[in-house]
Amino acid sequence: MKRRLTSSSVIKQPWIRLPTGSWSSGVAVNAQCVETFTTLKLGKKLKYIVFKLADDNKEITVEKSSDSASYDDFVADLPADSCRYAIYDFEYEKPAEGKRNKICFFAWSPDDAKVKNKMLYASSKDALRRALVGIASEIQGTDYSEIAYTEVLEKVSRGTA
C-alpha cells in the first residue's frame, strides 16, 4: 500500500523537503555582461545593451551594445520573434524638476517567440538582474506597443516600473 504525501505527513517527517523559492534555469551570466553594464552605468559611454542566451542556452551573453541616443534604434534591435533582455539608459525631463535618467531593465518576450524560448528566458531573468546592480526600473514587454517610448516614460516618471 502506498502512502499519500500530505502536508501533515511532511510535518511528521522533517527529512522530506518540499521545493521552495523560485525556479531557476541554472543559466550563468557571462562576465562581459557585468563589464558592459558597468561601462554604461559609470562611464555613460553606452546608451543601451541587448543580452541574449548563448546558442547552447548555458549562459547569458552581450548581443549588442550601442552609444546611439535613439530610442527607436534600441527598439529596432529587439527581435519580433525571439526573447531578449536589455538595459536602456532612459533620459526624460519633468517640468519644474529638470532632466532625469533611469537605468531600465527590459524583459522582452514577444508573443511570436517559441514557448520554450519564453520559459527559458523567464526562468533565467533573475540571475541577470542580480548580477546587474543599479537598475532603477523593470519593464516587461510582449509586443512593441508595451515598450513604446510614451508607455515607458509614463512608468518610469511615475516610479511604477
C-alpha positions in Angstrom: 0.0 0.0 0.0 1.4 3.4 -1.0 1.1 6.3 1.4 0.0 9.7 0.1 2.2 12.6 0.9 0.2 15.2 2.7 1.2 18.4 4.5 0.6 16.7 7.8 2.8 13.7 6.9 5.6 16.1 5.9 5.4 17.8 9.2 5.8 14.5 10.9 8.7 13.6 8.6 11.1 16.6 8.6 13.6 14.9 6.3 11.2 15.4 3.4 11.8 18.7 1.8 9.3 20.4 -0.5 10.7 22.8 -3.1 10.6 26.5 -2.1 11.6 29.7 -3.8 11.5 30.5 -7.5 12.6 28.1 -10.2 15.8 28.9 -11.9 17.2 27.6 -15.2 20.8 27.4 -13.9 22.0 29.7 -16.8 25.2 31.5 -16.0 25.8 35.2 -16.6 28.9 35.9 -18.7 31.4 38.3 -17.1 31.2 40.5 -20.2 27.6 41.3 -19.3 28.6 42.9 -16.0 31.6 44.7 -17.5 29.4 46.2 -20.3 26.7 47.2 -17.8 29.3 48.9 -15.6 30.6 50.8 -18.6 27.0 52.0 -19.3 26.3 52.8 -15.7 29.5 54.6 -14.7 31.1 55.8 -17.9 27.9 56.9 -19.7 29.6 55.9 -23.0 26.9 53.5 -23.9 23.1 54.1 -24.2 21.9 50.6 -24.3 22.8 46.9 -24.2 20.9 43.9 -25.6 21.6 40.5 -24.0 20.7 37.0 -25.2 21.1 33.4 -24.3 24.0 31.7 -26.0 23.2 29.1 -28.6 23.8 26.3 -26.1 21.4 28.0 -23.6 24.0 27.8 -20.9 24.9 31.4 -20.4 23.6 35.0 -21.0 25.9 37.0 -23.3 26.0 40.5 -24.7 24.5 40.5 -28.2 24.9 44.3 -28.9 25.8 47.5 -27.1 25.4 50.9 -28.6 26.1 54.6 -27.9 23.1 55.6 -30.2 20.9 58.0 -28.3 17.8 57.0 -30.4 15.2 55.0 -28.5 13.9 53.9 -31.9 17.3 52.3 -32.7 17.1 50.4 -29.3 13.6 49.1 -30.0 14.6 48.1 -33.6 17.3 45.8 -32.0 14.7 43.8 -30.2 13.6 40.9 -32.5 9.9 40.4 -33.2 10.1 36.6 -32.7 12.7 35.9 -30.0 13.1 36.9 -26.4 15.9 39.2 -25.1 16.9 41.1 -22.1 18.1 44.7 -22.4 19.3 47.7 -20.5 18.5 51.2 -21.6 19.7 54.5 -20.0 16.3 56.2 -20.2 16.5 60.0 -20.1 13.5 62.2 -19.7 12.6 65.7 -18.5 10.0 66.5 -15.8 8.5 70.1 -15.7 10.0 72.1 -12.9 12.3 69.2 -12.0 14.7 69.2 -14.9 16.4 66.3 -16.8 16.5 62.9 -15.2 17.6 59.5 -16.2 16.9 55.9 -15.0 18.6 52.7 -16.0 15.8 50.4 -17.1 15.9 46.6 -17.4 13.7 45.3 -20.2 12.5 41.7 -20.2 11.4 41.3 -23.9 9.2 38.2 -24.5 7.2 38.8 -27.7 4.0 36.9 -28.4 5.6 35.3 -31.5 8.5 33.8 -29.6 8.5 30.0 -29.1 7.1 28.8 -25.8 10.4 27.0 -24.9 12.3 30.3 -25.5 9.9 32.2 -23.3 10.1 29.7 -20.5 13.9 29.7 -20.6 14.2 33.5 -20.6 11.6 33.8 -17.8 13.5 31.3 -15.6 16.9 32.9 -16.3 15.9 36.6 -15.8 16.7 36.7 -12.0 20.3 35.6 -12.5 20.9 38.6 -14.8 19.0 41.0 -12.6 21.1 40.0 -9.5 24.3 40.4 -11.4 23.5 43.9 -12.7 23.4 46.2 -9.6 21.9 49.7 -10.0 18.8 49.1 -12.1 16.1 51.6 -11.3 13.1 50.2 -13.2 12.0 47.0 -14.9 9.8 46.9 -18.0 8.1 43.8 -19.3 7.2 43.7 -23.0 5.3 41.2 -25.1 4.8 43.5 -28.1 6.2 46.8 -29.3 3.2 48.8 -28.1 4.1 47.9 -24.5 7.7 49.3 -24.9 6.7 52.4 -26.8 8.5 55.5 -25.6 5.4 57.1 -24.2 4.5 53.9 -22.3 7.9 53.6 -20.7 8.1 57.3 -20.0 4.8 57.1 -18.1 6.0 54.1 -16.0 9.5 55.5 -15.3 8.4 59.0 -14.5 5.8 57.8 -12.0 8.2 55.4 -10.5 5.8 52.4 -11.1 8.2 50.4 -13.3 
